Amino acid sequence: MNILFVYAHPEPKSLNGSLKNFSVKRLEDAGHAVQVSDLYAMQWKASLDADDSTDRRPDARFDPVLDSKHAFENGRQSEDIVLEQDKLRWADALILQFPLWWFSMPAILKGWVERVYAYGFGYGVGEHSDARWGDRYGEGTLAGKRAMLIVTAGGWESHYGPRGINGPMDDVLFPIQHGILYYPGFEVLPPFVTYRTDRIDEAGFTRICGELGQRLDDLWKTAPIPFLPQNAGAYDIPALTLRPDIAPDQLGFAAHIA
Ligand code: FAD
């Protein structure tokens, strides 16, 4: 299988760097082909702006949506974006690996998503009408592929528990797992989260690698998070609200998981 790692940590000798090296070796030893987009090493341009299209008139008003659509449809995207889109098409599985920074991904990785998920690729896919609201949330360009997060967090596991002060980790990661991964079609596996990173010693690192190695071995066997697909009857369209008989007692993020 083909696996794309999109990795965001500025220091190769960090815990994240070590876990990334471990993961790549584990997957390659199992016979998979792995590509790594090491965003800091690539000096990835994080900001989406007018320079992302190759044929803009300098005086034209920049429209982030329409410029992206035009560039994608007409082969006018900047080369770094095209290369990442090709890697995504090549991949059977995507792994996003990052330290949790301010309850989300580092800005450089958010910028990868913003720029690589062009209109017509990451969004704006399929029929958009009152009867059908595009191919997304379970359908889309990346349908049939798997995705998983590898995340490290300074906070304790209890801080991210059901009543923990930071909110449950499933909720913290919902915008990434549901909004960034499920939206363009990925099947999203449960995340691999390492907590309390400042307490990790050699023994802790060995334990984490054991658990992570197992998750990587099971990449094709692990059941995805059962997010509800948009176009299979659970949602009223075009309101895109759960039908009253679906999870009637659930509100918020949890309601969108079967
Ligand atoms: P490192 O600092 O590189 O390493 C952590 C520990 O692992 C160290 O003790 C190190 O000795 C050990 N280690 C590293 N490599 C090895 C190895 N090969 N073998 C054995 N031990 C090793 N945390 C939250 O929970 N929520 C937040 O919202 C949040 N926001 C943050 C925002 C910013 C801007 C920053 C800088 C930090 C934030 N943090 C937050 C903390 C952050 O999540 C952790 O600092 C990060 O996850 C640690 O990962 P690292 O790769 O940088 O670890």
Residues whose N, C-alpha, C, O or C-beta is under 5 A from the ligand:
A	BS01	FAD	K13 S14 L15 N16 S18 P99 L100 W101 W102 F103 T152 A153 G154 G155 T197 D198 R199 I200 D201 E202 F205
